Amino acid sequence: MTTTFTVEATCPNSSARAGRLRTAHGEVFTPAFMPVGTQGTVKAMTPSELEEIGVQIVLSNTYHLHLRPGETIVAQAGGLHRFMNWQRPILTDSGGYQVFSLPDLRKVDDDGVTFTSHLDGSTRRLTPEAAIRIQETLGADIAVTLDEPVPYGAGEAKTREAMRRSDEWAARGLACREREGQLIFGIVQGGMDPGLRAESGHQIAELAPDGFCIGGLSVGEPKETTEELARIVCQALPADRPRHLMGVGLPAEILTAIRVGCDLFDCVLPTRLGRNGCAVTSEGRLNMVRAEYTDDFGPLDPSCACSTCRHYTRAYLRHLYKAKEILAARLVTYHNLWFYTRMMERVREGIVEGTFR
């Protein structure tokens, strides 16, 4: 396997590491946070704004793009990068999360998943091979194998069955790859069972994918459980490939996951908060519709250098939210993504310089 990931520095007092991931559309310096662009767009942001912020890579959704507009349309447009006017790396998840999030609209068997489209009621069949073919047609830099996450509280038998399927689907997905230059990550499952998590980690590692996703966490379990299971999986995986912890988005939880050895992160949290009146700041999370900001003419975050904080006041932002103006979501989403991006840059710098704790 061609080396696409290099560990450039490690932390002496934890498992944190700084790395460099090479993709067809450029390098990603890790640890890194991926904003979620489910439909081929990061909500409220233009691609040029994401570039201004310094976003290195975004995540899009295989299932949703397959339903609308369809991978054939995207391919006719020149691929997902050209279609959405984003020339930096893209990771597409497999559609496995929809196996978890749409239980009333799907039926799972050993061969794959049958979905009833939430858009028009049509029947769609997603197999491990189809998931990779769709992602190859989309032209993502990083594709992900199909998996079956289980909800928090699932029993041992159900968890083991889903893990077995996920591991077998990873092997099938990797075996059918055809697109040159596209990386494929295999997903580790195993629910909340430490033994199954380690077992799945070892089994996926034996398949030698280009990287690893840790799926099925941040689904309602205690934060301590998330940390412990992420640690167990990282210990089971080889150190020479990247590890993507899926769906974890609180800053404190990301920092904890970096300490146990995770490299990549994605979550809808910073954009969802921006649309709903919340800013993530150096002072904590601020609810911008609170009356206390009515005549607060200070910046959103005094410690932030983003354009929102340099040019707009808390009073103005509160006014925009109360008036239900679209600009409110755009300005605070911009700030939130700036905050996450700068946080990851500071973490990487600390690991490289030996000051991260």
C-alpha positions in Angstrom: 0.0 0.0 0.0 1.3 3.5 -0.9 2.0 5.6 2.1 -0.6 8.4 2.3 -0.3 9.3 6.0 2.7 10.3 7.9 2.9 10.8 11.7 5.0 13.9 12.1 5.0 14.3 15.9 3.7 12.6 19.0 2.8 13.8 22.4 5.1 12.5 25.3 2.3 12.4 27.9 -0.6 11.1 25.8 -1.4 9.3 22.5 -2.0 12.6 20.7 -0.2 12.9 17.3 0.2 15.3 14.5 0.1 13.9 11.0 -0.1 14.7 7.3 -2.7 12.9 5.1 -2.2 13.1 1.3 -5.2 13.0 -1.0 -5.9 13.6 -4.6 -7.0 17.1 -3.8 -4.3 18.1 -1.4 -2.9 17.4 2.0 -4.8 17.5 5.3 -2.8 18.4 8.4 -4.1 16.5 11.4 -5.7 16.7 13.9 -8.4 18.2 11.7 -12.1 18.9 12.0 -14.4 18.3 9.0 -17.5 20.5 8.7 -20.4 18.5 7.5 -21.8 19.2 4.0 -24.5 16.5 3.8 -26.1 17.7 0.5 -22.8 18.9 -1.0 -22.9 22.2 0.9 -21.9 23.2 4.4 -25.1 24.9 5.6 -25.0 28.7 5.4 -21.4 28.8 4.1 -20.0 29.3 0.6 -16.9 27.4 -0.4 -14.9 30.6 -0.6 -15.9 31.4 3.0 -14.7 27.9 4.1 -11.4 28.6 2.4 -11.1 31.9 4.2 -11.7 30.1 7.5 -9.0 27.6 6.7 -11.2 24.5 6.4 -9.0 21.7 5.0 -11.6 19.0 4.2 -15.4 18.6 4.3 -17.7 15.6 4.7 -20.6 14.8 2.4 -23.2 12.1 2.5 -23.4 9.2 0.1 -27.0 8.3 0.8 -28.4 11.8 0.4 -26.4 12.6 -2.7 -27.5 9.3 -4.2 -31.2 10.2 -3.7 -30.7 13.8 -4.8 -29.4 14.8 -7.3 -28.0 11.3 -8.0 -24.4 10.4 -8.5 -24.8 10.3 -12.3 -25.8 14.0 -12.4 -22.8 14.8 -10.2 -20.5 12.9 -12.5 -21.9 14.7 -15.5 -21.1 18.0 -13.8 -17.4 16.9 -13.5 -17.5 15.2 -10.1 -18.5 16.4 -6.6 -15.6 18.9 -6.3 -16.6 20.8 -9.5 -20.3 20.4 -8.8 -20.0 22.2 -5.4 -17.1 24.4 -6.4 -14.8 23.0 -3.7 -11.3 22.0 -4.7 -10.0 20.8 -1.4 -10.4 17.2 -0.1 -13.8 15.6 0.4 -14.7 12.5 2.5 -18.0 10.9 1.8 -19.5 8.6 4.5 -21.0 5.4 3.3 -24.7 5.7 4.1 -24.3 3.6 7.1 -25.4 6.3 9.5 -28.8 6.3 7.7 -29.0 2.6 8.7 -29.0 3.9 12.3 -31.0 7.1 11.9 -33.8 5.9 9.6 -34.8 2.6 11.3 -38.4 2.8 10.0 -37.3 3.3 6.4 -34.8 0.5 5.9 -34.4 -3.3 6.2 -31.0 -4.9 6.8 -29.8 -8.3 5.6 -26.4 -9.8 5.2 -26.1 -8.7 1.6 -27.0 -5.0 2.2 -29.7 -2.5 3.1 -33.1 -1.8 1.4 -34.2 1.8 1.9 -37.5 3.5 1.3 -36.6 7.0 0.1 -37.8 9.7 2.5 -38.2 11.9 -0.6 -40.5 10.0 -2.9 -41.1 6.6 -1.3 -39.0 4.8 -4.0 -37.0 1.6 -3.0 -33.3 1.9 -3.0 -30.8 -1.0 -2.5 -27.4 -0.2 -0.9 -24.9 -3.0 -0.8 -21.2 -2.7 0.2 -20.2 -2.7 -3.5 -22.9 -0.2 -4.4 -21.8 2.2 -1.6 -18.2 2.2 -3.0 -19.4 2.5 -6.6 -21.5 5.6 -5.7 -18.6 7.2 -3.9 -16.3 6.4 -6.9 -18.8 8.1 -9.2 -19.1 11.1 -6.9 -15.3 11.4 -7.0 -14.6 11.8 -3.3 -11.0 11.8 -2.1 -11.9 9.4 0.7 -14.6 6.8 0.5 -15.9 4.8 3.5 -17.1 1.2 3.6 -20.8 0.5 4.4 -21.5 -0.4 8.0 -24.4 -1.1 10.5 -24.2 1.0 13.6 -26.4 -0.1 16.6 -28.2 2.2 19.1 -27.0 2.7 22.6 -28.4 -0.1 24.7 -28.4 -2.7 22.0 -27.9 -6.2 23.3 -24.8 -8.3 22.9 -26.3 -10.6 20.2 -27.5 -7.7 18.0 -24.2 -5.8 18.5 -22.1 -8.8 17.5 -24.3 -9.5 14.4 -24.0 -5.9 13.3 -20.3 -5.9 13.9 -19.9 -9.1 11.8 -21.8 -7.5 9.0 -19.8 -4.3 9.1 -16.5 -6.2 9.1 -17.7 -8.4 6.1 -19.0 -5.4 4.3 -15.7 -3.6 4.7 -13.9 -6.6 3.1 -16.4 -6.6 0.2 -16.2 -2.8 -0.3 -12.4 -2.9 -0.4 -12.3 -5.8 -2.8 -14.4 -4.0 -5.4 -12.5 -0.7 -5.5 -11.6 0.6 -9.0 -11.0 4.3 -8.8 -7.3 5.1 -8.9 -6.3 7.7 -6.3 -9.3 7.4 -4.1 -8.6 6.4 -0.5 -11.0 4.0 1.3 -11.5 4.0 5.1 -12.8 0.9 6.9 -15.3 1.4 9.8 -14.8 -0.1 13.2 -18.0 -1.1 15.0 -18.8 -3.1 18.1 -21.3 -1.0 20.0 -20.5 -0.3 23.6 -18.7 -3.6 24.2 -15.0 -3.1 24.8 -14.1 -6.6 23.7 -16.1 -6.4 20.4 -14.6 -3.0 19.7 -11.0 -4.4 20.0 -12.0 -7.4 17.9 -13.5 -5.3 15.2 -10.4 -3.0 15.2 -8.1 -5.9 14.7 -10.3 -7.4 11.9 -10.6 -4.1 10.0 -6.8 -3.5 10.4 -6.2 -6.9 8.8 -8.0 -5.7 5.7 -5.4 -2.9 5.3 -7.6 0.0 4.3 -6.1 3.4 3.7 -7.5 4.7 7.1 -10.0 3.9 9.7 -13.3 5.3 10.9 -14.6 4.7 14.4 -18.3 4.6 14.0 -21.3 4.0 16.3 -20.2 6.3 19.1 -21.7 9.6 20.4 -25.2 8.0 20.2 -26.2 8.7 23.8 -23.6 6.9 25.8 -21.8 8.6 28.7 -18.8 10.7 27.7 -16.5 8.4 29.7 -17.6 5.4 27.7 -16.9 7.3 24.4 -13.4 8.0 25.6 -12.7 4.5 26.8 -13.9 2.8 23.6 -12.1 5.3 21.4 -8.9 4.5 23.4 -9.4 0.8 23.0 -10.0 1.1 19.2 -6.9 3.3 18.7 -4.8 0.8 20.6 -6.0 -2.0 18.3 -5.3 0.0 15.1 -1.9 0.4 13.4 -0.2 3.7 13.9 0.6 4.4 10.3 -2.9 5.3 9.1 -5.4 8.0 10.1 -8.2 7.4 12.6 -11.5 9.3 12.1 -13.8 9.5 15.1 -17.2 10.0 13.5 -19.9 12.4 14.9 -18.1 13.7 18.0 -18.4 17.5 18.0 -18.1 19.1 21.5 -14.7 20.8 21.8 -13.9 19.2 25.1 -14.8 15.7 23.7 -12.6 16.4 20.6 -9.7 17.3 22.8 -10.2 14.1 24.8 -10.3 12.0 21.7 -7.1 13.6 20.4 -5.4 12.6 23.6 -6.3 8.9 23.0 -5.1 8.9 19.5 -7.8 10.1 17.1 -6.9 12.3 14.1 -10.0 13.4 12.2 -13.4 14.6 13.4 -16.8 15.6 11.9 -20.0 16.9 13.4 -23.0 19.0 12.5 -22.7 20.8 15.8 -21.0 24.1 14.9 -23.2 24.8 11.9 -26.4 23.6 13.7 -25.6 25.9 16.7 -25.0 28.8 14.3 -28.4 28.4 12.7 -30.1 28.2 16.1 -28.6 31.2 17.9 -25.6 29.7 19.7 -22.0 30.7 19.4 -19.0 28.6 20.5 -16.5 31.1 22.1 -13.5 31.3 24.4 -16.0 32.2 27.1 -18.1 29.1 26.5 -21.3 28.7 24.5 -23.4 31.9 24.2 -27.1 31.9 23.5 -27.3 35.0 21.3 -31.1 35.5 21.7 -30.8 36.3 25.4 -31.9 39.7 26.5 -28.6 40.5 28.1 -27.1 41.0 24.7 -29.7 43.6 23.6 -27.3 46.6 24.3 -24.0 44.7 24.3 -21.9 46.4 21.7 -18.8 44.3 22.3 -17.6 41.6 19.8 -19.0 38.2 19.8 -15.7 36.8 21.2 -13.0 39.3 22.3 -10.4 36.6 21.7 -11.4 35.9 18.1 -10.0 37.5 14.9 -12.7 36.2 12.5 -14.6 38.7 10.4 -17.8 38.3 12.4 -16.0 39.3 15.6 -14.1 42.1 14.0 -17.1 43.7 12.3 -20.3 42.9 14.3 -21.5 43.3 17.8 -23.4 41.0 20.1 -26.3 43.5 20.0 -26.5 43.4 16.2 -26.3 39.6 16.1 -29.1 39.3 18.7 -31.2 41.7 16.6 -30.6 39.6 13.5 -31.8 36.4 15.3 -34.8 38.1 16.8 -35.7 39.5 13.3 -35.2 36.0 11.8 -32.7 37.3 9.3 -30.7 34.8 7.4 -27.5 36.8 8.0 -27.6 35.8 11.7 -27.0 32.1 10.9 -24.3 33.0 8.3 -22.3 35.2 10.6 -22.4 33.0 13.7 -21.8 29.8 11.6 -18.7 31.5 10.1 -17.5 32.3 13.6 -18.2 28.8 15.0 -16.2 27.1 12.1 -13.4 29.6 12.6 -13.3 28.7 16.3 -13.1 25.0 15.6 -10.5 25.5 12.9 -8.2 27.6 15.1 -8.7 25.2 18.0 -7.4 22.3 15.8 -4.5 24.4 14.6 -3.5 25.3 18.2 -3.7 21.6 19.2 -1.5 20.6 16.3 1.0 23.3 17.1 1.1 22.1 20.7 1.7 18.5 19.7 4.5 19.5 17.3 6.1 21.8 19.9 5.6 19.4 22.8 3.4 21.7 24.8 0.0 19.9 24.3 -1.6 18.6 27.4 
